[in-house]
Amino acid sequence: MRWLKALNIPFLMPAVIRGKTGGTRALLVGRKSYFTSYTLLSPNYGSVTCRMAVVCGYYKGFKNQHGIRYAVYVLHRIKVSLPQLHDYYRERFGIETSYRQKNQCRIRTTTKNPILRLLFVALAFILLNLWVYLLWYFVSRPRPGGQVVYQNLFPLKTMLEFLAHAVERRFPAITAIYLPAP
């Protein structure tokens, strides 16, 4: 965060609620959302003072819970009102979801070659986009108001298993190595 603030880059990120009575949990008071300034302390990285937003909402029976639901965000150079802040962050969550899905189909390697690692990440994004294309054009149906995608009929893991079987069929595993006789 110190680096982002020094470069004056706008950011919005959730803050982890820590502590039993102190820490960021001490910010969770009242029934109204508010902005405040808070100093985050770290024994390894030092301290940074930043603008925090505490957003109050109500569970209303969501996940069988009732009462006030708090969300704490760290923000810098973001001009969003408090009621819209939670929805604004949820839009960003879609980007993070694509990175999480990319990690499901990324090739794991121990090589330190950055070009090869970048190639594997690019291949993961291509596979993810192929899956979205297949879902959109073959596992969905149009309807008024938008397309209905039946993602549960063809999950990403199933497509990756199909590809793994096809590669294993084309390039079978080597089970034995024969050495020439002396």
C-alpha positions in Angstrom: 0.0 0.0 0.0 2.9 2.3 0.7 4.2 1.8 -2.8 0.7 2.4 -4.4 0.3 5.6 -2.3 3.8 6.8 -3.2 3.0 6.4 -6.9 -0.4 8.0 -6.3 -2.2 5.0 -7.9 -5.9 4.7 -7.0 -6.8 1.4 -5.2 -9.6 -0.2 -3.3 -8.9 -3.4 -1.3 -10.6 -5.2 1.6 -9.0 -5.0 5.0 -8.9 -8.1 7.1 -10.7 -7.7 10.4 -8.3 -8.6 13.1 -8.1 -8.5 16.9 -10.5 -9.3 19.6 -11.1 -5.8 20.8 -8.3 -3.7 19.1 -6.9 -3.6 15.6 -9.3 -3.2 12.8 -12.1 -4.7 14.9 -12.1 -1.5 17.0 -13.5 0.3 13.9 -16.6 -1.8 13.9 -18.8 0.4 16.0 -22.2 1.9 15.4 -24.9 1.3 12.8 -23.8 3.8 10.2 -21.1 3.5 7.6 -18.3 6.0 7.8 -14.8 7.0 6.5 -11.8 7.2 8.9 -8.1 7.4 8.9 -6.2 4.4 10.3 -2.6 3.4 10.8 -1.8 -0.2 9.8 1.2 -1.6 11.7 3.4 -4.4 10.7 6.6 -5.6 12.4 8.1 -6.5 9.0 7.0 -3.6 6.8 6.5 -0.7 9.2 3.4 1.4 9.4 1.3 3.1 6.8 -1.6 5.6 7.5 -4.5 5.2 5.1 -8.1 6.1 4.5 -10.5 3.4 5.6 -14.2 2.9 4.9 -16.4 0.9 7.3 -19.5 -0.2 5.5 -22.5 -1.4 7.5 -25.1 -3.7 6.1 -27.6 -6.2 7.5 -27.6 -9.9 7.1 -31.4 -10.2 7.0 -31.3 -13.9 7.3 -28.5 -14.4 4.8 -26.6 -17.6 5.7 -29.0 -17.9 8.6 -27.4 -14.9 10.3 -29.1 -11.7 11.6 -27.7 -8.4 12.7 -25.1 -5.9 11.4 -22.6 -7.1 8.8 -19.4 -5.0 8.6 -17.0 -4.7 5.7 -13.8 -2.7 6.0 -12.0 -1.3 2.9 -8.7 0.5 2.4 -9.0 3.1 -0.3 -6.9 5.8 -2.0 -8.0 8.3 -4.6 -11.4 6.5 -5.1 -14.4 8.7 -5.4 -17.3 6.4 -4.5 -20.0 7.0 -2.0 -20.3 4.6 1.0 -23.5 2.9 -0.1 -22.0 2.1 -3.5 -18.6 1.0 -2.2 -19.5 -2.6 -1.6 -21.0 -3.0 -5.1 -18.0 -1.2 -6.6 -15.7 -3.8 -5.0 -17.8 -6.7 -6.1 -17.3 -5.6 -9.7 -13.6 -5.9 -9.2 -14.1 -9.3 -7.7 -14.9 -10.7 -11.2 -11.3 -9.9 -12.3 -9.9 -11.7 -9.2 -12.2 -14.7 -10.0 -10.7 -15.0 -13.5 -7.2 -15.1 -12.0 -8.4 -17.8 -9.6 -9.8 -19.8 -12.5 -6.7 -19.3 -14.4 -4.7 -20.9 -11.6 -6.9 -24.0 -11.9 -5.7 -24.7 -15.4 -2.1 -23.3 -15.1 0.7 -25.8 -15.7 2.7 -26.3 -12.6 6.4 -26.2 -13.0 9.7 -25.7 -11.1 11.6 -24.1 -13.9 12.9 -20.6 -13.3 12.8 -19.7 -17.0 10.5 -16.6 -17.1 9.6 -17.0 -20.7 8.4 -20.6 -20.2 6.4 -19.6 -17.1 4.8 -16.7 -19.1 4.0 -19.2 -21.9 2.2 -21.4 -19.3 0.2 -18.5 -17.9 -0.8 -17.5 -21.5 -1.8 -21.0 -22.2 -4.0 -21.1 -19.1 -5.8 -17.9 -20.2 -6.3 -19.4 -23.6 -7.8 -22.5 -22.1 -10.0 -20.4 -19.9 -11.3 -18.4 -22.8 -11.9 -21.6 -24.8 -14.0 -22.9 -21.9 -16.0 -19.6 -21.8 -16.5 -19.8 -25.6 -17.7 -23.5 -25.4 -20.1 -22.5 -22.6 -21.5 -19.5 -24.4 -22.1 -21.2 -27.8 -22.8 -24.8 -26.9 -24.0 -25.1 -23.3 -26.4 -22.1 -23.2 -29.6 -21.0 -24.7 -30.8 -17.5 -25.7 -33.8 -16.0 -23.9 -35.3 -12.6 -23.6 -33.1 -10.5 -21.3 -29.9 -12.4 -22.0 -28.3 -15.8 -22.5 -28.8 -18.6 -19.9 -25.5 -20.4 -19.4 -25.7 -23.9 -17.8 -22.2 -23.9 -16.2 -23.0 -26.8 -14.0 -23.4 -29.1 -17.1 -19.8 -28.4 -18.3 -17.5 -27.2 -15.5 -14.0 -26.1 -16.1 -12.6 -29.1 -14.3 -14.4 -31.4 -16.8 -12.9 -29.7 -19.8 -9.5 -29.9 -18.3 -9.9 -33.6 -17.6 -11.0 -34.1 -21.3 -7.9 -32.3 -22.5 -5.7 -34.3 -20.1 -7.1 -37.6 -21.4 -6.6 -36.5 -25.0 -3.0 -35.5 -24.4 -2.3 -38.8 -22.6 -3.9 -40.8 -25.5 -1.8 -38.9 -28.1 1.4 -39.0 -26.1 1.3 -42.1 -23.8 3.3 -42.3 -20.7 6.7 -44.0 -20.8 6.6 -46.9 -18.4 10.0 -48.5 -19.0 13.4 -47.5 -20.4 15.5 -50.2 -22.2 19.2 -49.9 -22.2 21.3 -51.5 -25.0 23.1 -54.7 -24.0 26.9 -54.3 -23.7 
